[in-house]
Amino acid sequence: MAIRLIVGLGNPGPRYADTRHNVGVWFVERLARRFGVRMAGENRFKGDVGRGDIFGHDVRLLLPRTFMNLSGESVGALARFYRIEPEEILVAYDEMAFEPGVIRLKTAGGANGHNGIQSVIEGLANNAGFHRLRIGVGHPGDRDRVTAYLTSTTTPAAERERIETALEIPDAVLKDLLDGRLQKVMNWLHAPPAEDPSAETGDD
């Protein structure tokens, strides 16, 4: 099934714009720039919405203006209005299980402790069948530091560069994603990095 809606999760306002919790927003903003999709506020959907042709697909982009844990209010409202099924939705968000620069694709499943994803599930009438683009941000190593790590600390430049590079998904892979050829996308995203042919090993 083709993708008709791509959502970037995050928290609204300049205070959070450069934090790790907003990497989903970075992804959608990058798509909007790349394909010339104009984003505009839509109060009825509690978010910024854009619509454009991306590789022959009529795709809507959504950036909820709610806080992360209420994202489902925005996603659910738009999906219901345009009759978009959960299986036609891709949600991009931060994933502490992966290091910065690592992206994984997953279909369905639980929220795994992510408040934004839990809210989206609830906003889609408890249907968890949507697709998730999990963007690695790393883990602070201590559960008590998670909130500050995600929402209060500006993403260090080196980490941000790795994340931004990973978000530059090639045209062919992005087209497969929109076409619904998710296994091909997973194979590409999940493949081990190619060895650097210029790297040399020597005896110590």
GIQUIZI-V284668 format. One record per residue. RES is the residue in one small letter. SS is DSSP state (alpha for helix, beta for strand, coil for the rest). OMEGA is omega in degrees with one decimal (* if undefined). Layout:
((RES:SS:OMEGA) (RES:SS:OMEGA))
//
This chain:
((m:coil:-176.4) (a:coil:177.8) (i:coil:179.2) (r:coil:-177.8) (l:beta:175.3) (i:beta:-175.5) (v:beta:173.8) (g:beta:-177.3) (l:coil:177.7) (g:coil:174.6) (n:coil:-175.2) (p:coil:172.2) (g:coil:-176.1) (p:coil:-179.7) (r:coil:-173.8) (y:coil:-168.5) (a:coil:-175.3) (d:coil:179.5) (t:beta:-177.0) (r:alpha:-177.6) (h:alpha:-174.7) (n:alpha:-178.7) (v:alpha:175.7) (g:alpha:175.5) (v:alpha:179.0) (w:alpha:-177.8) (f:alpha:-178.0) (v:alpha:176.8) (e:alpha:178.4) (r:alpha:177.5) (l:alpha:-178.7) (a:alpha:178.5) (r:alpha:-175.2) (r:alpha:-174.9) (f:alpha:175.1) (g:coil:179.4) (v:coil:-179.9) (r:coil:178.2) (m:coil:179.6) (a:beta:-179.7) (g:beta:176.6) (e:beta:-175.0) (n:alpha:-177.6) (r:alpha:178.5) (f:alpha:178.7) (k:coil:-178.8) (g:beta:172.4) (d:beta:-173.5) (v:beta:173.7) (g:beta:179.1) (r:beta:-179.6) (g:beta:176.1) (d:beta:178.1) (i:beta:-178.0) (f:coil:176.1) (g:coil:179.4) (h:beta:173.6) (d:beta:-171.3) (v:beta:171.5) (r:beta:175.6) (l:beta:-177.5) (l:beta:171.3) (l:beta:179.7) (p:beta:175.4) (r:coil:175.1) (t:coil:169.0) (f:coil:-172.3) (m:alpha:-173.5) (n:alpha:175.4) (l:alpha:-175.5) (s:alpha:-177.2) (g:alpha:177.6) (e:alpha:179.8) (s:alpha:-177.7) (v:alpha:-178.4) (g:alpha:-179.0) (a:alpha:-179.0) (l:alpha:-178.5) (a:alpha:179.3) (r:alpha:-176.2) (f:alpha:-177.2) (y:alpha:178.3) (r:coil:177.7) (i:coil:-179.1) (e:coil:176.8) (p:alpha:-178.7) (e:alpha:178.4) (e:alpha:-174.9) (i:beta:172.0) (l:beta:179.2) (v:beta:179.3) (a:beta:-176.8) (y:beta:-178.3) (d:beta:-179.4) (e:beta:-178.4) (m:coil:-178.6) (a:coil:-177.9) (f:coil:178.3) (e:coil:176.2) (p:coil:-177.9) (g:coil:178.0) (v:coil:177.9) (i:beta:178.4) (r:beta:178.5) (l:beta:-178.3) (k:beta:176.4) (t:beta:175.9) (a:coil:-178.2) (g:coil:-178.5) (g:coil:-177.3) (a:coil:179.6) (n:coil:175.9) (g:coil:-178.9) (h:coil:-174.1) (n:alpha:178.8) (g:alpha:179.0) (i:alpha:177.1) (q:alpha:179.3) (s:alpha:178.4) (v:alpha:177.2) (i:alpha:-179.7) (e:alpha:-179.8) (g:alpha:177.4) (l:coil:177.4) (a:coil:178.3) (n:coil:173.7) (n:coil:-176.6) (a:coil:-173.2) (g:coil:179.2) (f:coil:-178.0) (h:beta:-176.5) (r:beta:171.7) (l:beta:-172.6) (r:beta:-173.1) (i:beta:-175.0) (g:beta:175.6) (v:coil:-178.6) (g:coil:-177.3) (h:coil:-179.2) (p:coil:178.2) (g:coil:-178.6) (d:coil:-177.5) (r:alpha:-178.0) (d:alpha:-178.7) (r:alpha:-172.8) (v:alpha:-175.8) (t:alpha:179.2) (a:alpha:-179.8) (y:alpha:-176.4) (l:alpha:-167.7) (t:alpha:-174.6) (s:coil:-174.7) (t:coil:174.8) (t:beta:-179.4) (t:coil:178.8) (p:coil:-173.3) (a:alpha:-177.7) (a:alpha:177.4) (e:alpha:-177.9) (r:alpha:179.7) (e:alpha:178.8) (r:alpha:179.9) (i:alpha:-178.6) (e:alpha:178.2) (t:alpha:-179.8) (a:alpha:-178.6) (l:alpha:179.4) (e:coil:-176.4) (i:coil:-178.2) (p:coil:-178.1) (d:alpha:-175.5) (a:alpha:-179.4) (v:alpha:178.8) (l:alpha:177.5) (k:alpha:176.4) (d:alpha:179.5) (l:alpha:-179.0) (l:alpha:178.2) (d:alpha:-177.8) (g:coil:177.0) (r:coil:-169.6) (l:alpha:179.8) (q:alpha:177.2) (k:alpha:179.3) (v:alpha:177.9) (m:alpha:179.8) (n:alpha:-179.3) (w:alpha:-177.9) (l:alpha:-172.2) (h:alpha:179.7) (a:coil:176.7) (p:coil:-179.7) (p:coil:179.3) (a:coil:178.4) (e:coil:178.5) (d:coil:-176.7) (p:coil:179.8) (s:coil:-178.9) (a:coil:-179.3) (e:coil:176.3) (t:coil:-179.0) (g:coil:177.8) (d:coil:176.5) (d:coil:*))
//
